[in-house]
Amino acid sequence: MITLELRKQIHNLVETFSKPQLVLVYEFAQFLAQREEALWMDVQMRSSAYQEWVGSDNDIYDEVFADAVSTG
């Protein structure tokens, strides 16, 4: 089944749901969205590009704030 057909079928089903069923569907949709976001963030944080970006070799703040620390 293609995505558009699935969306239409889900929409048609949801139209018949009671309020408690809608709340449950909403909570499940939120769970899926948060899970997907968490998975994406985990993949991003494990990437070599991210690790290089946050690594100590790329720590520009030592240089940026060196003057503030020495004069503070």
PDB file of N, H, CA, C and O in Angstrom:
ATOM      1  N   MET A   1       0.838  -1.176   0.000  1.00  0.00           N
ATOM      2  CA  MET A   1       0.000   0.000   0.000  1.00  0.00           C
ATOM      3  C   MET A   1       0.889   1.247   0.000  1.00  0.00           C
ATOM      4  O   MET A   1       1.885   1.308   0.721  1.00  0.00           O
ATOM      5  N   ILE A   2       0.529   2.214  -0.794  1.00  0.00           N
ATOM      6  H   ILE A   2      -0.280   2.165  -1.380  1.00  0.00           H
ATOM      7  CA  ILE A   2       1.345   3.428  -0.832  1.00  0.00           C
ATOM      8  C   ILE A   2       0.965   4.364   0.326  1.00  0.00           C
ATOM      9  O   ILE A   2      -0.106   4.243   0.920  1.00  0.00           O
ATOM     10  N   THR A   3       1.848   5.271   0.619  1.00  0.00           N
ATOM     11  H   THR A   3       2.719   5.370   0.136  1.00  0.00           H
ATOM     12  CA  THR A   3       1.685   6.150   1.773  1.00  0.00           C
ATOM     13  C   THR A   3       0.386   6.942   1.723  1.00  0.00           C
ATOM     14  O   THR A   3      -0.308   7.054   2.734  1.00  0.00           O
ATOM     15  N   LEU A   4       0.053   7.486   0.572  1.00  0.00           N
ATOM     16  H   LEU A   4       0.617   7.395  -0.249  1.00  0.00           H
ATOM     17  CA  LEU A   4      -1.165   8.293   0.459  1.00  0.00           C
ATOM     18  C   LEU A   4      -2.406   7.470   0.787  1.00  0.00           C
ATOM     19  O   LEU A   4      -3.314   7.956   1.461  1.00  0.00           O
ATOM     20  N   GLU A   5      -2.448   6.225   0.312  1.00  0.00           N
ATOM     21  H   GLU A   5      -1.710   5.830  -0.235  1.00  0.00           H
ATOM     22  CA  GLU A   5      -3.588   5.355   0.614  1.00  0.00           C
ATOM     23  C   GLU A   5      -3.667   5.069   2.109  1.00  0.00           C
ATOM     24  O   GLU A   5      -4.751   5.078   2.693  1.00  0.00           O
ATOM     25  N   LEU A   6      -2.522   4.817   2.721  1.00  0.00           N
ATOM     26  H   LEU A   6      -1.641   4.810   2.246  1.00  0.00           H
ATOM     27  CA  LEU A   6      -2.495   4.574   4.162  1.00  0.00           C
ATOM     28  C   LEU A   6      -2.993   5.784   4.939  1.00  0.00           C
ATOM     29  O   LEU A   6      -3.767   5.648   5.887  1.00  0.00           O
ATOM     30  N   ARG A   7      -2.547   6.962   4.534  1.00  0.00           N
ATOM     31  H   ARG A   7      -1.918   7.072   3.765  1.00  0.00           H
ATOM     32  CA  ARG A   7      -3.003   8.180   5.206  1.00  0.00           C
ATOM     33  C   ARG A   7      -4.521   8.333   5.106  1.00  0.00           C
ATOM     34  O   ARG A   7      -5.179   8.676   6.088  1.00  0.00           O
ATOM     35  N   LYS A   8      -5.068   8.081   3.934  1.00  0.00           N
ATOM     36  H   LYS A   8      -4.533   7.802   3.136  1.00  0.00           H
ATOM     37  CA  LYS A   8      -6.517   8.194   3.741  1.00  0.00           C
ATOM     38  C   LYS A   8      -7.258   7.177   4.601  1.00  0.00           C
ATOM     39  O   LYS A   8      -8.269   7.505   5.221  1.00  0.00           O
ATOM     40  N   GLN A   9      -6.760   5.946   4.641  1.00  0.00           N
ATOM     41  H   GLN A   9      -5.938   5.678   4.137  1.00  0.00           H
ATOM     42  CA  GLN A   9      -7.422   4.915   5.434  1.00  0.00           C
ATOM     43  C   GLN A   9      -7.348   5.232   6.926  1.00  0.00           C
ATOM     44  O   GLN A   9      -8.325   5.054   7.654  1.00  0.00           O
ATOM     45  N   ILE A  10      -6.200   5.697   7.368  1.00  0.00           N
ATOM     46  H   ILE A  10      -5.407   5.842   6.776  1.00  0.00           H
ATOM     47  CA  ILE A  10      -6.058   6.086   8.782  1.00  0.00           C
ATOM     48  C   ILE A  10      -7.008   7.238   9.100  1.00  0.00           C
ATOM     49  O   ILE A  10      -7.683   7.230  10.129  1.00  0.00           O
ATOM     50  N   HIS A  11      -7.054   8.224   8.210  1.00  0.00           N
ATOM     51  H   HIS A  11      -6.506   8.231   7.374  1.00  0.00           H
ATOM     52  CA  HIS A  11      -7.951   9.362   8.410  1.00  0.00           C
ATOM     53  C   HIS A  11      -9.401   8.892   8.512  1.00  0.00           C
ATOM     54  O   HIS A  11     -10.134   9.333   9.396  1.00  0.00           O
ATOM     55  N   ASN A  12      -9.815   8.007   7.619  1.00  0.00           N
ATOM     56  H   ASN A  12      -9.220   7.648   6.900  1.00  0.00           H
ATOM     57  CA  ASN A  12     -11.192   7.503   7.644  1.00  0.00           C
ATOM     58  C   ASN A  12     -11.483   6.752   8.937  1.00  0.00           C
ATOM     59  O   ASN A  12     -12.573   6.881   9.494  1.00  0.00           O
ATOM     60  N   LEU A  13     -10.528   5.974   9.418  1.00  0.00           N
ATOM     61  H   LEU A  13      -9.642   5.869   8.966  1.00  0.00           H
ATOM     62  CA  LEU A  13     -10.725   5.262  10.680  1.00  0.00           C
ATOM     63  C   LEU A  13     -10.814   6.222  11.854  1.00  0.00           C
ATOM     64  O   LEU A  13     -11.689   6.086  12.709  1.00  0.00           O
ATOM     65  N   VAL A  14      -9.917   7.185  11.894  1.00  0.00           N
ATOM     66  H   VAL A  14      -9.206   7.295  11.200  1.00  0.00           H
ATOM     67  CA  VAL A  14      -9.869   8.136  13.006  1.00  0.00           C
ATOM     68  C   VAL A  14     -11.157   8.948  13.085  1.00  0.00           C
ATOM     69  O   VAL A  14     -11.592   9.315  14.176  1.00  0.00           O
ATOM     70  N   GLU A  15     -11.756   9.225  11.963  1.00  0.00           N
ATOM     71  H   GLU A  15     -11.403   8.928  11.076  1.00  0.00           H
ATOM     72  CA  GLU A  15     -13.010   9.993  11.942  1.00  0.00           C
ATOM     73  C   GLU A  15     -14.112   9.303  12.742  1.00  0.00           C
ATOM     74  O   GLU A  15     -15.035   9.967  13.213  1.00  0.00           O
ATOM     75  N   THR A  16     -14.031   7.999  12.902  1.00  0.00           N
ATOM     76  H   THR A  16     -13.280   7.459  12.519  1.00  0.00           H
ATOM     77  CA  THR A  16     -15.084   7.259  13.611  1.00  0.00           C
ATOM     78  C   THR A  16     -14.766   7.034  15.087  1.00  0.00           C
ATOM     79  O   THR A  16     -15.596   6.480  15.808  1.00  0.00           O
ATOM     80  N   PHE A  17     -13.600   7.443  15.554  1.00  0.00           N
ATOM     81  H   PHE A  17     -12.925   7.893  14.969  1.00  0.00           H
ATOM     82  CA  PHE A  17     -13.174   7.162  16.925  1.00  0.00           C
ATOM     83  C   PHE A  17     -13.868   8.067  17.937  1.00  0.00           C
ATOM     84  O   PHE A  17     -14.224   9.212  17.658  1.00  0.00           O
ATOM     85  N   SER A  18     -14.040   7.494  19.126  1.00  0.00           N
ATOM     86  H   SER A  18     -13.750   6.564  19.353  1.00  0.00           H
ATOM     87  CA  SER A  18     -14.557   8.273  20.263  1.00  0.00           C
ATOM     88  C   SER A  18     -13.408   9.105  20.839  1.00  0.00           C
ATOM     89  O   SER A  18     -12.251   8.941  20.453  1.00  0.00           O
ATOM     90  N   LYS A  19     -13.754  10.005  21.776  1.00  0.00           N
ATOM     91  H   LYS A  19     -14.694  10.138  22.089  1.00  0.00           H
ATOM     92  CA  LYS A  19     -12.722  10.849  22.387  1.00  0.00           C
ATOM     93  C   LYS A  19     -11.639  10.016  23.082  1.00  0.00           C
ATOM     94  O   LYS A  19     -10.457  10.299  22.887  1.00  0.00           O
ATOM     95  N   PRO A  20     -11.985   9.005  23.880  1.00  0.00           N
ATOM     96  CA  PRO A  20     -10.924   8.204  24.508  1.00  0.00           C
ATOM     97  C   PRO A  20     -10.019   7.502  23.480  1.00  0.00           C
ATOM     98  O   PRO A  20      -8.814   7.368  23.694  1.00  0.00           O
ATOM     99  N   GLN A  21     -10.606   7.068  22.386  1.00  0.00           N
ATOM    100  H   GLN A  21     -11.585   7.177  22.213  1.00  0.00           H
ATOM    101  CA  GLN A  21      -9.798   6.437  21.342  1.00  0.00           C
ATOM    102  C   GLN A  21      -8.880   7.462  20.680  1.00  0.00           C
ATOM    103  O   GLN A  21      -7.727   7.163  20.368  1.00  0.00           O
ATOM    104  N   LEU A  22      -9.399   8.669  20.468  1.00  0.00           N
ATOM    105  H   LEU A  22     -10.335   8.912  20.721  1.00  0.00           H
ATOM    106  CA  LEU A  22      -8.576   9.723  19.873  1.00  0.00           C
ATOM    107  C   LEU A  22      -7.409  10.092  20.776  1.00  0.00           C
ATOM    108  O   LEU A  22      -6.300  10.330  20.296  1.00  0.00           O
ATOM    109  N   VAL A  23      -7.654  10.141  22.081  1.00  0.00           N
ATOM    110  H   VAL A  23      -8.555   9.948  22.471  1.00  0.00           H
ATOM    111  CA  VAL A  23      -6.586  10.443  23.032  1.00  0.00           C
ATOM    112  C   VAL A  23      -5.504   9.373  22.943  1.00  0.00           C
ATOM    113  O   VAL A  23      -4.313   9.684  22.938  1.00  0.00           O
ATOM    114  N   LEU A  24      -5.922   8.122  22.875  1.00  0.00           N
ATOM    115  H   LEU A  24      -6.889   7.869  22.879  1.00  0.00           H
ATOM    116  CA  LEU A  24      -4.968   7.022  22.771  1.00  0.00           C
ATOM    117  C   LEU A  24      -4.157   7.105  21.475  1.00  0.00           C
ATOM    118  O   LEU A  24      -2.943   6.904  21.488  1.00  0.00           O
ATOM    119  N   VAL A  25      -4.821   7.399  20.370  1.00  0.00           N
ATOM    120  H   VAL A  25      -5.808   7.563  20.359  1.00  0.00           H
ATOM    121  CA  VAL A  25      -4.132   7.534  19.083  1.00  0.00           C
ATOM    122  C   VAL A  25      -3.150   8.702  19.138  1.00  0.00           C
ATOM    123  O   VAL A  25      -2.031   8.599  18.634  1.00  0.00           O
ATOM    124  N   TYR A  26      -3.561   9.801  19.744  1.00  0.00           N
ATOM    125  H   TYR A  26      -4.470   9.884  20.153  1.00  0.00           H
ATOM    126  CA  TYR A  26      -2.697  10.971  19.872  1.00  0.00           C
ATOM    127  C   TYR A  26      -1.448  10.637  20.686  1.00  0.00           C
ATOM    128  O   TYR A  26      -0.332  10.977  20.294  1.00  0.00           O
ATOM    129  N   GLU A  27      -1.646   9.972  21.817  1.00  0.00           N
ATOM    130  H   GLU A  27      -2.553   9.696  22.136  1.00  0.00           H
ATOM    131  CA  GLU A  27      -0.510   9.602  22.656  1.00  0.00           C
ATOM    132  C   GLU A  27       0.432   8.647  21.930  1.00  0.00           C
ATOM    133  O   GLU A  27       1.650   8.754  22.069  1.00  0.00           O
ATOM    134  N   PHE A  28      -0.118   7.723  21.162  1.00  0.00           N
ATOM    135  H   PHE A  28      -1.108   7.636  21.049  1.00  0.00           H
ATOM    136  CA  PHE A  28       0.710   6.795  20.403  1.00  0.00           C
ATOM    137  C   PHE A  28       1.485   7.531  19.314  1.00  0.00           C
ATOM    138  O   PHE A  28       2.663   7.252  19.090  1.00  0.00           O
ATOM    139  N   ALA A  29       0.829   8.466  18.640  1.00  0.00           N
ATOM    140  H   ALA A  29      -0.128   8.693  18.822  1.00  0.00           H
ATOM    141  CA  ALA A  29       1.509   9.251  17.597  1.00  0.00           C
ATOM    142  C   ALA A  29       2.641  10.082  18.203  1.00  0.00           C
ATOM    143  O   ALA A  29       3.715  10.192  17.610  1.00  0.00           O
ATOM    144  N   GLN A  30       2.405  10.666  19.380  1.00  0.00           N
ATOM    145  H   GLN A  30       1.533  10.576  19.861  1.00  0.00           H
ATOM    146  CA  GLN A  30       3.457  11.409  20.070  1.00  0.00           C
ATOM    147  C   GLN A  30       4.627  10.502  20.422  1.00  0.00           C
ATOM    148  O   GLN A  30       5.786  10.875  20.246  1.00  0.00           O
ATOM    149  N   PHE A  31       4.320   9.312  20.918  1.00  0.00           N
ATOM    150  H   PHE A  31       3.378   9.009  21.062  1.00  0.00           H
ATOM    151  CA  PHE A  31       5.359   8.344  21.250  1.00  0.00           C
ATOM    152  C   PHE A  31       6.201   8.019  20.026  1.00  0.00           C
ATOM    153  O   PHE A  31       7.429   8.010  20.105  1.00  0.00           O
ATOM    154  N   LEU A  32       5.559   7.755  18.902  1.00  0.00           N
ATOM    155  H   LEU A  32       4.561   7.762  18.838  1.00  0.00           H
ATOM    156  CA  LEU A  32       6.291   7.431  17.681  1.00  0.00           C
ATOM    157  C   LEU A  32       7.164   8.597  17.224  1.00  0.00           C
ATOM    158  O   LEU A  32       8.304   8.398  16.805  1.00  0.00           O
ATOM    159  N   ALA A  33       6.629   9.802  17.306  1.00  0.00           N
ATOM    160  H   ALA A  33       5.703   9.964  17.647  1.00  0.00           H
ATOM    161  CA  ALA A  33       7.390  10.982  16.884  1.00  0.00           C
ATOM    162  C   ALA A  33       8.604  11.195  17.783  1.00  0.00           C
ATOM    163  O   ALA A  33       9.696  11.475  17.290  1.00  0.00           O
ATOM    164  N   GLN A  34       8.424  11.067  19.087  1.00  0.00           N
ATOM    165  H   GLN A  34       7.536  10.839  19.488  1.00  0.00           H
ATOM    166  CA  GLN A  34       9.529  11.249  20.022  1.00  0.00           C
ATOM    167  C   GLN A  34      10.569  10.151  19.860  1.00  0.00           C
ATOM    168  O   GLN A  34      11.770  10.411  19.944  1.00  0.00           O
ATOM    169  N   ARG A  35      10.115   8.938  19.631  1.00  0.00           N
ATOM    170  H   ARG A  35       9.140   8.728  19.563  1.00  0.00           H
ATOM    171  CA  ARG A  35      11.038   7.814  19.427  1.00  0.00           C
ATOM    172  C   ARG A  35      11.865   8.023  18.170  1.00  0.00           C
ATOM    173  O   ARG A  35      13.071   7.776  18.160  1.00  0.00           O
ATOM    174  N   GLU A  36      11.215   8.474  17.120  1.00  0.00           N
ATOM    175  H   GLU A  36      10.235   8.675  17.128  1.00  0.00           H
ATOM    176  CA  GLU A  36      11.922   8.726  15.857  1.00  0.00           C
ATOM    177  C   GLU A  36      12.955   9.832  16.046  1.00  0.00           C
ATOM    178  O   GLU A  36      14.075   9.737  15.544  1.00  0.00           O
ATOM    179  N   GLU A  37      12.573  10.876  16.768  1.00  0.00           N
ATOM    180  H   GLU A  37      11.663  10.953  17.176  1.00  0.00           H
ATOM    181  CA  GLU A  37      13.495  11.980  17.027  1.00  0.00           C
ATOM    182  C   GLU A  37      14.686  11.507  17.862  1.00  0.00           C
ATOM    183  O   GLU A  37      15.828  11.883  17.598  1.00  0.00           O
ATOM    184  N   ALA A  38      14.407  10.680  18.868  1.00  0.00           N
ATOM    185  H   ALA A  38      13.479  10.375  19.082  1.00  0.00           H
ATOM    186  CA  ALA A  38      15.485  10.166  19.716  1.00  0.00           C
ATOM    187  C   ALA A  38      16.428   9.277  18.921  1.00  0.00           C
ATOM    188  O   ALA A  38      17.644   9.339  19.102  1.00  0.00           O
ATOM    189  N   LEU A  39      15.873   8.447  18.040  1.00  0.00           N
ATOM    190  H   LEU A  39      14.885   8.397  17.893  1.00  0.00           H
ATOM    191  CA  LEU A  39      16.713   7.589  17.200  1.00  0.00           C
ATOM    192  C   LEU A  39      17.581   8.427  16.276  1.00  0.00           C
ATOM    193  O   LEU A  39      18.760   8.130  16.083  1.00  0.00           O
ATOM    194  N   TRP A  40      16.995   9.475  15.705  1.00  0.00           N
ATOM    195  H   TRP A  40      16.038   9.715  15.861  1.00  0.00           H
ATOM    196  CA  TRP A  40      17.736  10.345  14.799  1.00  0.00           C
ATOM    197  C   TRP A  40      18.873  11.053  15.543  1.00  0.00           C
ATOM    198  O   TRP A  40      19.990  11.155  15.036  1.00  0.00           O
ATOM    199  N   MET A  41      18.575  11.534  16.742  1.00  0.00           N
ATOM    200  H   MET A  41      17.668  11.451  17.155  1.00  0.00           H
ATOM    201  CA  MET A  41      19.605  12.209  17.531  1.00  0.00           C
ATOM    202  C   MET A  41      20.730  11.237  17.895  1.00  0.00           C
ATOM    203  O   MET A  41      21.904  11.606  17.880  1.00  0.00           O
ATOM    204  N   ASP A  42      20.368  10.001  18.219  1.00  0.00           N
ATOM    205  H   ASP A  42      19.414   9.700  18.231  1.00  0.00           H
ATOM    206  CA  ASP A  42      21.378   9.002  18.560  1.00  0.00           C
ATOM    207  C   ASP A  42      22.282   8.727  17.366  1.00  0.00           C
ATOM    208  O   ASP A  42      23.499   8.624  17.515  1.00  0.00           O
ATOM    209  N   VAL A  43      21.691   8.610  16.191  1.00  0.00           N
ATOM    210  H   VAL A  43      20.702   8.694  16.071  1.00  0.00           H
ATOM    211  CA  VAL A  43      22.479   8.383  14.976  1.00  0.00           C
ATOM    212  C   VAL A  43      23.393   9.576  14.724  1.00  0.00           C
ATOM    213  O   VAL A  43      24.566   9.406  14.392  1.00  0.00           O
ATOM    214  N   GLN A  44      22.859  10.776  14.883  1.00  0.00           N
ATOM    215  H   GLN A  44      21.906  10.915  15.153  1.00  0.00           H
ATOM    216  CA  GLN A  44      23.655  11.979  14.667  1.00  0.00           C
ATOM    217  C   GLN A  44      24.834  12.042  15.635  1.00  0.00           C
ATOM    218  O   GLN A  44      25.961  12.335  15.234  1.00  0.00           O
ATOM    219  N   MET A  45      24.567  11.766  16.911  1.00  0.00           N
ATOM    220  H   MET A  45      23.652  11.528  17.237  1.00  0.00           H
ATOM    221  CA  MET A  45      25.620  11.881  17.919  1.00  0.00           C
ATOM    222  C   MET A  45      26.688  10.808  17.775  1.00  0.00           C
ATOM    223  O   MET A  45      27.816  10.993  18.232  1.00  0.00           O
ATOM    224  N   ARG A  46      26.352   9.703  17.153  1.00  0.00           N
ATOM    225  H   ARG A  46      25.435   9.553  16.781  1.00  0.00           H
ATOM    226  CA  ARG A  46      27.330   8.634  16.941  1.00  0.00           C
ATOM    227  C   ARG A  46      28.153   8.850  15.668  1.00  0.00           C
ATOM    228  O   ARG A  46      29.148   8.158  15.453  1.00  0.00           O
ATOM    229  N   SER A  47      27.753   9.788  14.836  1.00  0.00           N
ATOM    230  H   SER A  47      26.944  10.350  15.011  1.00  0.00           H
ATOM    231  CA  SER A  47      28.454   9.993  13.571  1.00  0.00           C
ATOM    232  C   SER A  47      29.859  10.531  13.814  1.00  0.00           C
ATOM    233  O   SER A  47      30.113  11.236  14.791  1.00  0.00           O
ATOM    234  N   SER A  48      30.744  10.191  12.926  1.00  0.00           N
ATOM    235  H   SER A  48      30.538   9.619  12.133  1.00  0.00           H
ATOM    236  CA  SER A  48      32.128  10.656  13.072  1.00  0.00           C
ATOM    237  C   SER A  48      32.212  12.172  12.929  1.00  0.00           C
ATOM    238  O   SER A  48      33.054  12.804  13.568  1.00  0.00           O
ATOM    239  N   ALA A  49      31.361  12.759  12.108  1.00  0.00           N
ATOM    240  H   ALA A  49      30.677  12.245  11.589  1.00  0.00           H
ATOM    241  CA  ALA A  49      31.368  14.216  11.949  1.00  0.00           C
ATOM    242  C   ALA A  49      31.003  14.907  13.259  1.00  0.00           C
ATOM    243  O   ALA A  49      31.638  15.890  13.641  1.00  0.00           O
ATOM    244  N   TYR A  50      29.993  14.402  13.942  1.00  0.00           N
ATOM    245  H   TYR A  50      29.477  13.604  13.632  1.00  0.00           H
ATOM    246  CA  TYR A  50      29.590  14.989  15.227  1.00  0.00           C
ATOM    247  C   TYR A  50      30.692  14.797  16.260  1.00  0.00           C
ATOM    248  O   TYR A  50      31.018  15.718  17.009  1.00  0.00           O
ATOM    249  N   GLN A  51      31.261  13.604  16.297  1.00  0.00           N
ATOM    250  H   GLN A  51      30.997  12.856  15.689  1.00  0.00           H
ATOM    251  CA  GLN A  51      32.329  13.333  17.262  1.00  0.00           C
ATOM    252  C   GLN A  51      33.526  14.252  17.028  1.00  0.00           C
ATOM    253  O   GLN A  51      34.157  14.718  17.977  1.00  0.00           O
ATOM    254  N   GLU A  52      33.825  14.502  15.775  1.00  0.00           N
ATOM    255  H   GLU A  52      33.312  14.123  15.005  1.00  0.00           H
ATOM    256  CA  GLU A  52      34.927  15.424  15.455  1.00  0.00           C
ATOM    257  C   GLU A  52      34.567  16.844  15.870  1.00  0.00           C
ATOM    258  O   GLU A  52      35.406  17.569  16.403  1.00  0.00           O
ATOM    259  N   TRP A  53      33.333  17.238  15.628  1.00  0.00           N
ATOM    260  H   TRP A  53      32.651  16.649  15.195  1.00  0.00           H
ATOM    261  CA  TRP A  53      32.873  18.590  15.941  1.00  0.00           C
ATOM    262  C   TRP A  53      32.961  18.880  17.433  1.00  0.00           C
ATOM    263  O   TRP A  53      33.384  19.965  17.834  1.00  0.00           O
ATOM    264  N   VAL A  54      32.560  17.905  18.263  1.00  0.00           N
ATOM    265  H   VAL A  54      32.216  17.024  17.938  1.00  0.00           H
ATOM    266  CA  VAL A  54      32.561  18.135  19.709  1.00  0.00           C
ATOM    267  C   VAL A  54      33.849  17.663  20.386  1.00  0.00           C
ATOM    268  O   VAL A  54      34.000  17.790  21.601  1.00  0.00           O
ATOM    269  N   GLY A  55      34.758  17.129  19.606  1.00  0.00           N
ATOM    270  H   GLY A  55      34.636  17.026  18.619  1.00  0.00           H
ATOM    271  CA  GLY A  55      36.003  16.619  20.168  1.00  0.00           C
ATOM    272  C   GLY A  55      36.917  17.721  20.687  1.00  0.00           C
ATOM    273  O   GLY A  55      36.767  18.891  20.334  1.00  0.00           O
ATOM    274  N   SER A  56      37.858  17.331  21.523  1.00  0.00           N
ATOM    275  H   SER A  56      37.980  16.381  21.810  1.00  0.00           H
ATOM    276  CA  SER A  56      38.755  18.304  22.147  1.00  0.00           C
ATOM    277  C   SER A  56      39.658  18.991  21.125  1.00  0.00           C
ATOM    278  O   SER A  56      40.101  20.115  21.362  1.00  0.00           O
ATOM    279  N   ASP A  57      39.937  18.345  20.002  1.00  0.00           N
ATOM    280  H   ASP A  57      39.576  17.432  19.810  1.00  0.00           H
ATOM    281  CA  ASP A  57      40.762  18.980  18.963  1.00  0.00           C
ATOM    282  C   ASP A  57      40.053  20.161  18.320  1.00  0.00           C
ATOM    283  O   ASP A  57      40.694  21.019  17.712  1.00  0.00           O
ATOM    284  N   ASN A  58      38.752  20.207  18.449  1.00  0.00           N
ATOM    285  H   ASN A  58      38.232  19.510  18.943  1.00  0.00           H
ATOM    286  CA  ASN A  58      37.963  21.253  17.817  1.00  0.00           C
ATOM    287  C   ASN A  58      37.394  22.224  18.854  1.00  0.00           C
ATOM    288  O   ASN A  58      36.421  22.921  18.567  1.00  0.00           O
ATOM    289  N   ASP A  59      37.963  22.280  20.013  1.00  0.00           N
ATOM    290  H   ASP A  59      38.753  21.713  20.246  1.00  0.00           H
ATOM    291  CA  ASP A  59      37.444  23.119  21.090  1.00  0.00           C
ATOM    292  C   ASP A  59      37.971  24.549  20.940  1.00  0.00           C
ATOM    293  O   ASP A  59      39.064  24.875  21.403  1.00  0.00           O
ATOM    294  N   ILE A  60      37.175  25.385  20.288  1.00  0.00           N
ATOM    295  H   ILE A  60      36.287  25.120  19.912  1.00  0.00           H
ATOM    296  CA  ILE A  60      37.598  26.770  20.038  1.00  0.00           C
ATOM    297  C   ILE A  60      37.388  27.657  21.259  1.00  0.00           C
ATOM    298  O   ILE A  60      37.942  28.754  21.329  1.00  0.00           O
ATOM    299  N   TYR A  61      36.598  27.196  22.217  1.00  0.00           N
ATOM    300  H   TYR A  61      36.148  26.305  22.161  1.00  0.00           H
ATOM    301  CA  TYR A  61      36.270  28.049  23.351  1.00  0.00           C
ATOM    302  C   TYR A  61      37.472  28.327  24.238  1.00  0.00           C
ATOM    303  O   TYR A  61      37.544  29.381  24.871  1.00  0.00           O
ATOM    304  N   ASP A  62      38.419  27.391  24.292  1.00  0.00           N
ATOM    305  H   ASP A  62      38.360  26.535  23.778  1.00  0.00           H
ATOM    306  CA  ASP A  62      39.640  27.665  25.060  1.00  0.00           C
ATOM    307  C   ASP A  62      40.318  28.908  24.545  1.00  0.00           C
ATOM    308  O   ASP A  62      40.779  29.740  25.327  1.00  0.00           O
ATOM    309  N   GLU A  63      40.382  29.042  23.236  1.00  0.00           N
ATOM    310  H   GLU A  63      40.008  28.366  22.601  1.00  0.00           H
ATOM    311  CA  GLU A  63      41.029  30.212  22.633  1.00  0.00           C
ATOM    312  C   GLU A  63      40.162  31.454  22.763  1.00  0.00           C
ATOM    313  O   GLU A  63      40.666  32.538  23.056  1.00  0.00           O
ATOM    314  N   VAL A  64      38.867  31.301  22.546  1.00  0.00           N
ATOM    315  H   VAL A  64      38.458  30.421  22.308  1.00  0.00           H
ATOM    316  CA  VAL A  64      37.957  32.442  22.573  1.00  0.00           C
ATOM    317  C   VAL A  64      37.910  33.080  23.960  1.00  0.00           C
ATOM    318  O   VAL A  64      37.932  34.304  24.086  1.00  0.00           O
ATOM    319  N   PHE A  65      37.846  32.249  24.996  1.00  0.00           N
ATOM    320  H   PHE A  65      37.828  31.255  24.893  1.00  0.00           H
ATOM    321  CA  PHE A  65      37.696  32.766  26.351  1.00  0.00           C
ATOM    322  C   PHE A  65      39.013  32.851  27.122  1.00  0.00           C
ATOM    323  O   PHE A  65      39.001  33.150  28.316  1.00  0.00           O
ATOM    324  N   ALA A  66      40.118  32.601  26.483  1.00  0.00           N
ATOM    325  H   ALA A  66      40.127  32.358  25.513  1.00  0.00           H
ATOM    326  CA  ALA A  66      41.410  32.659  27.168  1.00  0.00           C
ATOM    327  C   ALA A  66      41.654  34.047  27.753  1.00  0.00           C
ATOM    328  O   ALA A  66      42.130  34.169  28.881  1.00  0.00           O
ATOM    329  N   ASP A  67      41.333  35.087  26.996  1.00  0.00           N
ATOM    330  H   ASP A  67      40.946  34.988  26.079  1.00  0.00           H
ATOM    331  CA  ASP A  67      41.517  36.446  27.488  1.00  0.00           C
ATOM    332  C   ASP A  67      40.625  36.737  28.685  1.00  0.00           C
ATOM    333  O   ASP A  67      41.065  37.369  29.645  1.00  0.00           O
ATOM    334  N   ALA A  68      39.393  36.289  28.640  1.00  0.00           N
ATOM    335  H   ALA A  68      39.036  35.776  27.860  1.00  0.00           H
ATOM    336  CA  ALA A  68      38.436  36.551  29.714  1.00  0.00           C
ATOM    337  C   ALA A  68      38.886  35.866  31.000  1.00  0.00           C
ATOM    338  O   ALA A  68      38.730  36.422  32.087  1.00  0.00           O
ATOM    339  N   VAL A  69      39.438  34.680  30.884  1.00  0.00           N
ATOM    340  H   VAL A  69      39.565  34.228  30.001  1.00  0.00           H
ATOM    341  CA  VAL A  69      39.877  33.951  32.064  1.00  0.00           C
ATOM    342  C   VAL A  69      41.102  34.598  32.682  1.00  0.00           C
ATOM    343  O   VAL A  69      41.203  34.721  33.902  1.00  0.00           O
ATOM    344  N   SER A  70      42.032  35.010  31.831  1.00  0.00           N
ATOM    345  H   SER A  70      41.950  34.910  30.839  1.00  0.00           H
ATOM    346  CA  SER A  70      43.286  35.592  32.354  1.00  0.00           C
ATOM    347  C   SER A  70      43.062  36.990  32.936  1.00  0.00           C
ATOM    348  O   SER A  70      43.784  37.385  33.852  1.00  0.00           O
ATOM    349  N   THR A  71      42.087  37.746  32.435  1.00  0.00           N
ATOM    350  H   THR A  71      41.500  37.425  31.691  1.00  0.00           H
ATOM    351  CA  THR A  71      41.839  39.102  32.938  1.00  0.00           C
ATOM    352  C   THR A  71      40.762  39.127  34.016  1.00  0.00           C
ATOM    353  O   THR A  71      40.596  40.139  34.696  1.00  0.00           O
ATOM    354  N   GLY A  72      40.028  38.025  34.183  1.00  0.00           N
ATOM    355  H   GLY A  72      40.163  37.203  33.630  1.00  0.00           H
ATOM    356  CA  GLY A  72      38.904  37.971  35.120  1.00  0.00           C
ATOM    357  C   GLY A  72      39.354  37.827  36.481  1.00  0.00           C
ATOM    358  O   GLY A  72      38.535  37.765  37.398  1.00  0.00           O
TER     359      GLY A  72
END
